[in-house]
Amino acid sequence: MNKIAIVTLSRGYGGLSDYNSLIERNNSIYENIVKNSKYNFDNIIFHEGNISVDHQNYIKVLSKIELTFVDVKSSNSKNGFNDSNVKTESEFCHSTPESGWFPLGYKHMCHFWAIDFFDYLDGYDYIIRIDEDCVVHRFNQDYIQQLKDGKKVFLSPLFQGKDESYVTVGLENLWSKFLTDNSIIVDKKFDDIKCPYTNFTCLNLKYFKENIMVQKFLQCVNDSNCIYINRWGDLPIWGLVLSSFVDESLFGSANGIGYYHHSHRSQVN
């Protein structure tokens, strides 16, 4: 039986009321995804070991979905949240004053959703990423069937341009070199590539784990160290992955997903 996980990466907070947004997210998932679905979901909250057991129990009591908490620092991963893997030199990129504004934890988060999450989800075929500050209003269950039928391998409610140039320094050069080295022709220019709004995505995990070129490209991104040096985000990285190594018919916008994104104070769809 195909396994589906609904996942998020949450911060740990000092006070219980700081988890209100996460709890609101959890309950919106129950009401608008889980409650009337014919599918079974595991609900996983990744954290950096800083959500105490007492806080976990508090969140569980107030959430309508069953939750599993996973400490990313104590679980198996080649790279996840390991400060010793942070390098400061690269042939592709350099830091900028603006990229220096982002703390290490934020860069760890970008690395996690670009690369590391694969290491933590063995046994799952499909995942729905819904960030801790996203409150779901609408979700079309047909999207899950599209993933299961192989009609789609990646869905996001919104596609947009890449991040600002001060946090994508060298990304075009790495991408272009990778395409040349692997004899891949892409009919889009770097500036024309659209990227998924990655705080809410549905993807066929098995497909991307077994896509050799995707994994090879992500390894090059990892080896460049530019997620840490220049704060390359998972949004442009996944935009390049989809545009370069996935048939256009297999990914796209999902207008049947609607949610409120608290940190951006924006309504999506």
Contacts in CASP RR format, 6 or more apart in sequence:
PFRMAT RR
TARGET T0000
AUTHOR 0000-0000-0000
METHOD contacts of the structure
MODEL  1
MNKIAIVTLSRGYGGLSDYNSLIERNNSIYENIVKNSKYNFDNIIFHEGN
ISVDHQNYIKVLSKIELTFVDVKSSNSKNGFNDSNVKTESEFCHSTPESG
WFPLGYKHMCHFWAIDFFDYLDGYDYIIRIDEDCVVHRFNQDYIQQLKDG
KKVFLSPLFQGKDESYVTVGLENLWSKFLTDNSIIVDKKFDDIKCPYTNF
TCLNLKYFKENIMVQKFLQCVNDSNCIYINRWGDLPIWGLVLSSFVDESL
FGSANGIGYYHHSHRSQVN
2 125 0 8 1.000
2 126 0 8 1.000
2 148 0 8 1.000
3 42 0 8 1.000
3 123 0 8 1.000
3 124 0 8 1.000
3 125 0 8 1.000
3 126 0 8 1.000
4 39 0 8 1.000
4 40 0 8 1.000
4 41 0 8 1.000
4 42 0 8 1.000
4 124 0 8 1.000
4 125 0 8 1.000
4 126 0 8 1.000
4 127 0 8 1.000
4 128 0 8 1.000
4 144 0 8 1.000
5 41 0 8 1.000
5 42 0 8 1.000
5 43 0 8 1.000
5 44 0 8 1.000
5 121 0 8 1.000
5 124 0 8 1.000
5 126 0 8 1.000
5 127 0 8 1.000
5 128 0 8 1.000
6 29 0 8 1.000
6 33 0 8 1.000
6 34 0 8 1.000
6 41 0 8 1.000
6 42 0 8 1.000
6 43 0 8 1.000
6 44 0 8 1.000
6 127 0 8 1.000
6 128 0 8 1.000
6 130 0 8 1.000
7 43 0 8 1.000
7 44 0 8 1.000
7 45 0 8 1.000
7 46 0 8 1.000
7 117 0 8 1.000
7 121 0 8 1.000
7 127 0 8 1.000
7 128 0 8 1.000
7 129 0 8 1.000
7 130 0 8 1.000
8 22 0 8 1.000
8 25 0 8 1.000
8 44 0 8 1.000
8 45 0 8 1.000
8 46 0 8 1.000
8 129 0 8 1.000
8 130 0 8 1.000
8 131 0 8 1.000
8 132 0 8 1.000
9 45 0 8 1.000
9 46 0 8 1.000
9 47 0 8 1.000
9 72 0 8 1.000
9 109 0 8 1.000
9 112 0 8 1.000
9 113 0 8 1.000
9 131 0 8 1.000
9 132 0 8 1.000
10 22 0 8 1.000
10 45 0 8 1.000
10 46 0 8 1.000
10 47 0 8 1.000
10 51 0 8 1.000
10 132 0 8 1.000
11 47 0 8 1.000
11 48 0 8 1.000
11 50 0 8 1.000
11 132 0 8 1.000
12 18 0 8 1.000
12 47 0 8 1.000
12 48 0 8 1.000
12 49 0 8 1.000
12 50 0 8 1.000
12 51 0 8 1.000
12 55 0 8 1.000
13 19 0 8 1.000
13 55 0 8 1.000
15 55 0 8 1.000
16 55 0 8 1.000
16 58 0 8 1.000
19 55 0 8 1.000
19 58 0 8 1.000
19 59 0 8 1.000
21 132 0 8 1.000
21 133 0 8 1.000
21 135 0 8 1.000
21 262 0 8 1.000
22 45 0 8 1.000
22 59 0 8 1.000
22 132 0 8 1.000
22 133 0 8 1.000
23 59 0 8 1.000
23 62 0 8 1.000
23 63 0 8 1.000
24 135 0 8 1.000
25 130 0 8 1.000
25 131 0 8 1.000
25 132 0 8 1.000
25 133 0 8 1.000
25 134 0 8 1.000
25 135 0 8 1.000
25 136 0 8 1.000
26 43 0 8 1.000
26 59 0 8 1.000
26 63 0 8 1.000
26 64 0 8 1.000
26 65 0 8 1.000
26 67 0 8 1.000
27 62 0 8 1.000
27 63 0 8 1.000
27 64 0 8 1.000
27 65 0 8 1.000
28 135 0 8 1.000
28 136 0 8 1.000
28 137 0 8 1.000
28 259 0 8 1.000
29 43 0 8 1.000
29 65 0 8 1.000
29 130 0 8 1.000
29 136 0 8 1.000
30 63 0 8 1.000
30 64 0 8 1.000
30 65 0 8 1.000
31 64 0 8 1.000
31 136 0 8 1.000
32 136 0 8 1.000
32 137 0 8 1.000
32 138 0 8 1.000
32 139 0 8 1.000
33 41 0 8 1.000
33 128 0 8 1.000
33 136 0 8 1.000
33 139 0 8 1.000
33 141 0 8 1.000
34 41 0 8 1.000
34 43 0 8 1.000
34 65 0 8 1.000
37 141 0 8 1.000
37 144 0 8 1.000
38 141 0 8 1.000
39 141 0 8 1.000
39 144 0 8 1.000
41 65 0 8 1.000
41 128 0 8 1.000
42 68 0 8 1.000
42 124 0 8 1.000
43 65 0 8 1.000
43 66 0 8 1.000
43 67 0 8 1.000
43 68 0 8 1.000
44 67 0 8 1.000
44 68 0 8 1.000
44 69 0 8 1.000
44 70 0 8 1.000
44 121 0 8 1.000
45 51 0 8 1.000
45 59 0 8 1.000
45 67 0 8 1.000
45 68 0 8 1.000
45 69 0 8 1.000
45 70 0 8 1.000
46 70 0 8 1.000
46 72 0 8 1.000
46 112 0 8 1.000
46 117 0 8 1.000
46 120 0 8 1.000
47 69 0 8 1.000
47 70 0 8 1.000
47 71 0 8 1.000
47 72 0 8 1.000
48 71 0 8 1.000
48 72 0 8 1.000
48 73 0 8 1.000
48 81 0 8 1.000
48 105 0 8 1.000
48 108 0 8 1.000
49 71 0 8 1.000
49 72 0 8 1.000
49 73 0 8 1.000
49 74 0 8 1.000
51 59 0 8 1.000
51 69 0 8 1.000
56 67 0 8 1.000
56 69 0 8 1.000
59 67 0 8 1.000
60 66 0 8 1.000
60 67 0 8 1.000
70 120 0 8 1.000
72 80 0 8 1.000
72 81 0 8 1.000
72 112 0 8 1.000
72 116 0 8 1.000
72 120 0 8 1.000
73 80 0 8 1.000
73 81 0 8 1.000
73 82 0 8 1.000
75 119 0 8 1.000
75 120 0 8 1.000
76 119 0 8 1.000
76 120 0 8 1.000
77 116 0 8 1.000
77 119 0 8 1.000
77 120 0 8 1.000
78 116 0 8 1.000
78 119 0 8 1.000
79 85 0 8 1.000
79 111 0 8 1.000
79 115 0 8 1.000
79 116 0 8 1.000
79 119 0 8 1.000
79 222 0 8 1.000
80 108 0 8 1.000
80 111 0 8 1.000
80 112 0 8 1.000
80 116 0 8 1.000
80 119 0 8 1.000
81 105 0 8 1.000
81 108 0 8 1.000
81 112 0 8 1.000
81 116 0 8 1.000
83 104 0 8 1.000
86 104 0 8 1.000
86 107 0 8 1.000
86 225 0 8 1.000
86 228 0 8 1.000
87 225 0 8 1.000
87 228 0 8 1.000
87 229 0 8 1.000
88 225 0 8 1.000
88 228 0 8 1.000
88 229 0 8 1.000
89 225 0 8 1.000
89 229 0 8 1.000
90 224 0 8 1.000
90 225 0 8 1.000
90 226 0 8 1.000
90 229 0 8 1.000
91 224 0 8 1.000
92 170 0 8 1.000
92 171 0 8 1.000
92 173 0 8 1.000
92 174 0 8 1.000
92 224 0 8 1.000
92 226 0 8 1.000
93 169 0 8 1.000
93 170 0 8 1.000
93 171 0 8 1.000
93 224 0 8 1.000
93 225 0 8 1.000
93 226 0 8 1.000
93 229 0 8 1.000
93 230 0 8 1.000
93 232 0 8 1.000
94 169 0 8 1.000
94 229 0 8 1.000
94 230 0 8 1.000
95 229 0 8 1.000
95 230 0 8 1.000
96 166 0 8 1.000
96 167 0 8 1.000
96 169 0 8 1.000
96 230 0 8 1.000
97 166 0 8 1.000
98 164 0 8 1.000
98 166 0 8 1.000
98 167 0 8 1.000
99 166 0 8 1.000
99 167 0 8 1.000
99 169 0 8 1.000
99 229 0 8 1.000
99 230 0 8 1.000
99 231 0 8 1.000
100 231 0 8 1.000
102 167 0 8 1.000
102 231 0 8 1.000
104 228 0 8 1.000
106 231 0 8 1.000
107 227 0 8 1.000
107 228 0 8 1.000
107 231 0 8 1.000
110 227 0 8 1.000
110 231 0 8 1.000
110 232 0 8 1.000
110 233 0 8 1.000
110 234 0 8 1.000
111 222 0 8 1.000
111 227 0 8 1.000
111 228 0 8 1.000
113 129 0 8 1.000
113 198 0 8 1.000
113 234 0 8 1.000
114 218 0 8 1.000
114 221 0 8 1.000
114 227 0 8 1.000
114 232 0 8 1.000
114 233 0 8 1.000
114 234 0 8 1.000
114 237 0 8 1.000
114 238 0 8 1.000
115 218 0 8 1.000
115 221 0 8 1.000
115 222 0 8 1.000
117 127 0 8 1.000
118 205 0 8 1.000
118 208 0 8 1.000
118 209 0 8 1.000
121 127 0 8 1.000
121 205 0 8 1.000
124 205 0 8 1.000
125 204 0 8 1.000
125 205 0 8 1.000
125 206 0 8 1.000
126 144 0 8 1.000
126 147 0 8 1.000
126 148 0 8 1.000
126 202 0 8 1.000
126 203 0 8 1.000
126 204 0 8 1.000
126 205 0 8 1.000
126 206 0 8 1.000
127 202 0 8 1.000
127 203 0 8 1.000
127 205 0 8 1.000
128 200 0 8 1.000
128 201 0 8 1.000
128 202 0 8 1.000
129 198 0 8 1.000
129 199 0 8 1.000
129 200 0 8 1.000
129 201 0 8 1.000
129 202 0 8 1.000
129 203 0 8 1.000
130 136 0 8 1.000
130 199 0 8 1.000
130 200 0 8 1.000
130 259 0 8 1.000
131 199 0 8 1.000
131 200 0 8 1.000
131 261 0 8 1.000
133 199 0 8 1.000
133 261 0 8 1.000
133 262 0 8 1.000
133 263 0 8 1.000
134 199 0 8 1.000
134 200 0 8 1.000
134 259 0 8 1.000
134 260 0 8 1.000
134 261 0 8 1.000
134 262 0 8 1.000
135 259 0 8 1.000
135 260 0 8 1.000
135 262 0 8 1.000
136 257 0 8 1.000
136 258 0 8 1.000
136 259 0 8 1.000
137 258 0 8 1.000
137 259 0 8 1.000
137 260 0 8 1.000
138 256 0 8 1.000
138 257 0 8 1.000
138 258 0 8 1.000
138 259 0 8 1.000
138 269 0 8 1.000
139 256 0 8 1.000
139 257 0 8 1.000
139 258 0 8 1.000
140 254 0 8 1.000
140 256 0 8 1.000
140 257 0 8 1.000
143 152 0 8 1.000
143 155 0 8 1.000
143 202 0 8 1.000
143 254 0 8 1.000
143 256 0 8 1.000
143 257 0 8 1.000
144 202 0 8 1.000
146 152 0 8 1.000
146 155 0 8 1.000
147 153 0 8 1.000
147 155 0 8 1.000
147 202 0 8 1.000
147 203 0 8 1.000
147 204 0 8 1.000
150 204 0 8 1.000
150 250 0 8 1.000
151 250 0 8 1.000
152 202 0 8 1.000
152 204 0 8 1.000
152 250 0 8 1.000
152 251 0 8 1.000
152 252 0 8 1.000
153 203 0 8 1.000
153 204 0 8 1.000
153 207 0 8 1.000
153 208 0 8 1.000
153 246 0 8 1.000
153 250 0 8 1.000
153 251 0 8 1.000
154 196 0 8 1.000
154 201 0 8 1.000
154 202 0 8 1.000
154 203 0 8 1.000
154 204 0 8 1.000
154 208 0 8 1.000
154 238 0 8 1.000
154 242 0 8 1.000
154 246 0 8 1.000
154 250 0 8 1.000
154 251 0 8 1.000
154 252 0 8 1.000
155 201 0 8 1.000
155 202 0 8 1.000
155 203 0 8 1.000
155 251 0 8 1.000
155 252 0 8 1.000
155 253 0 8 1.000
155 254 0 8 1.000
155 257 0 8 1.000
156 196 0 8 1.000
156 197 0 8 1.000
156 198 0 8 1.000
156 200 0 8 1.000
156 201 0 8 1.000
156 202 0 8 1.000
156 252 0 8 1.000
156 253 0 8 1.000
156 254 0 8 1.000
156 257 0 8 1.000
157 197 0 8 1.000
157 200 0 8 1.000
157 253 0 8 1.000
157 254 0 8 1.000
157 255 0 8 1.000
157 256 0 8 1.000
157 257 0 8 1.000
157 258 0 8 1.000
157 259 0 8 1.000
157 268 0 8 1.000
157 269 0 8 1.000
158 196 0 8 1.000
158 197 0 8 1.000
158 253 0 8 1.000
158 268 0 8 1.000
158 269 0 8 1.000
159 194 0 8 1.000
159 195 0 8 1.000
159 196 0 8 1.000
159 197 0 8 1.000
159 252 0 8 1.000
159 253 0 8 1.000
160 194 0 8 1.000
160 195 0 8 1.000
160 197 0 8 1.000
160 235 0 8 1.000
161 193 0 8 1.000
161 194 0 8 1.000
161 195 0 8 1.000
162 168 0 8 1.000
162 191 0 8 1.000
162 193 0 8 1.000
162 195 0 8 1.000
162 235 0 8 1.000
162 236 0 8 1.000
162 239 0 8 1.000
163 195 0 8 1.000
163 233 0 8 1.000
163 235 0 8 1.000
163 236 0 8 1.000
167 230 0 8 1.000
167 231 0 8 1.000
167 232 0 8 1.000
167 233 0 8 1.000
168 230 0 8 1.000
168 232 0 8 1.000
168 236 0 8 1.000
169 226 0 8 1.000
169 230 0 8 1.000
170 226 0 8 1.000
170 230 0 8 1.000
171 190 0 8 1.000
171 226 0 8 1.000
171 232 0 8 1.000
171 236 0 8 1.000
171 237 0 8 1.000
171 240 0 8 1.000
172 190 0 8 1.000
174 220 0 8 1.000
174 221 0 8 1.000
174 224 0 8 1.000
174 226 0 8 1.000
175 190 0 8 1.000
175 240 0 8 1.000
175 244 0 8 1.000
176 190 0 8 1.000
178 184 0 8 1.000
178 216 0 8 1.000
178 217 0 8 1.000
178 220 0 8 1.000
179 185 0 8 1.000
179 186 0 8 1.000
179 244 0 8 1.000
182 213 0 8 1.000
182 216 0 8 1.000
184 213 0 8 1.000
184 244 0 8 1.000
184 245 0 8 1.000
186 243 0 8 1.000
186 244 0 8 1.000
188 243 0 8 1.000
193 236 0 8 1.000
193 239 0 8 1.000
193 240 0 8 1.000
193 243 0 8 1.000
194 239 0 8 1.000
194 243 0 8 1.000
195 235 0 8 1.000
195 236 0 8 1.000
195 238 0 8 1.000
195 239 0 8 1.000
196 235 0 8 1.000
196 238 0 8 1.000
196 239 0 8 1.000
196 242 0 8 1.000
196 251 0 8 1.000
196 252 0 8 1.000
197 235 0 8 1.000
197 268 0 8 1.000
198 234 0 8 1.000
198 235 0 8 1.000
198 238 0 8 1.000
199 261 0 8 1.000
200 257 0 8 1.000
200 259 0 8 1.000
200 268 0 8 1.000
201 238 0 8 1.000
202 254 0 8 1.000
208 214 0 8 1.000
208 215 0 8 1.000
208 241 0 8 1.000
209 215 0 8 1.000
211 245 0 8 1.000
211 246 0 8 1.000
213 244 0 8 1.000
213 245 0 8 1.000
214 241 0 8 1.000
214 245 0 8 1.000
214 246 0 8 1.000
217 240 0 8 1.000
217 241 0 8 1.000
217 244 0 8 1.000
217 245 0 8 1.000
218 237 0 8 1.000
218 241 0 8 1.000
221 227 0 8 1.000
221 232 0 8 1.000
221 237 0 8 1.000
226 232 0 8 1.000
227 233 0 8 1.000
242 251 0 8 1.000
255 269 0 8 1.000
256 269 0 8 1.000
257 268 0 8 1.000
257 269 0 8 1.000
258 267 0 8 1.000
258 268 0 8 1.000
258 269 0 8 1.000
259 267 0 8 1.000
259 268 0 8 1.000
259 269 0 8 1.000
260 266 0 8 1.000
260 267 0 8 1.000
260 268 0 8 1.000
261 267 0 8 1.000
261 268 0 8 1.000
END
